[in-house]
Amino acid sequence: MAGNGTKIPGAGRPAWPATELGARTVSGIVLGLLVLGATLNGGWIFAVIWFLAGLAVVGEWLAITRTSPHRPLLAIAGLVLLGVVAGARLAAPLSWLVGAVVAGLALLAFLARPAAGRIWAPSSLACALVVALVPVLLRDDPRIGLAGPLWLFGVVWTTDIAAYFTGRSLGGPKLWPAVSPKKTWSGFCGGLLGAIIVGGAVAAGARHLGATEALSLPLACALSALASVMSQGGDLAESALKRAYGAKDSGRLIPGHGGVMDRLDGFFAVALLAGLLLVGLTLAG
């Protein structure tokens, strides 16, 4: 506020810490290039990257919720993840894969401590399976191919980036201050609009290149809007989990971003949506 009572433009908006923004930008670019390169290549390299991402999710989830014994639970989850991801790529019988998942979830629930851990340990594996499997299944599906993961990444990344910069620039009413004090409705709307534009562009590009299962533009925009809402909901859900356990970040693996869960909270929700769409497409076909 100026001395004459006039409000100074921009006053009250959160500052942009140069170090945070710089670390966030550099690490985001490096990770983005790594994932995009692996996506273009496909195959086992792509599968290994998502297996490691899923394993990191389990480790961070167990750490946040203080579920023990940490290493045995992580080892069991890792074996289940490895078996299911490899089995999916090698076209193992579905009954084997389902059996491995059910056995893994049950074993984690049996071994985990304290009592709450009996929910958190299998939940961490279920989340990790979605993260590790869906991008690989989309990439390997001949009807979808490269367009599937590109839509997935485009919608999630654009939602995150557009929400971050729109919210920082415009400020305004908070989205859910009790869970995430920094998120605003302006950021939510910015992320939503960005996701619709990018998701529609990916679908239009896929149709132009002759992808057999490319979505129509109106349907792609509608699904992209839903995916953006789910992505931001996943972000809020992880914030609620961290707040319940007094954790600021899920980890410190990614400079400027925190842990792997901090980067994949929204991704999990959209991957779940894409996985359900894939199941529906398979059943319909």
Secondary structure, 3 states (H helix, E strand, C coil): CCCCCCCCCCCCCCCCCHHHHHHHHHHHHHHHHHHHHHHHHCHHHHHHHHHHHHHHHHHHHHHHCCCECHHHHHHHHHHHHHHHHHHHHCCCCHHHHHHHHHHHHHHHHHHCECCCHHHHHHHHHHHHHHHHHHHHHHHHCCCCCCHHHHHHHHHHHHHHHHHHHHHHHHCCCEEECCCEEEEEHHHHHHHHHHHHHHHHHHHHHHHHCCCCCCCCHHHHHHHHHHHHHHHHHHHHHHHHHHHHCCCCCCCCCECCCECHHHHHHHHHHHHHHHHHHHHHHHHHC
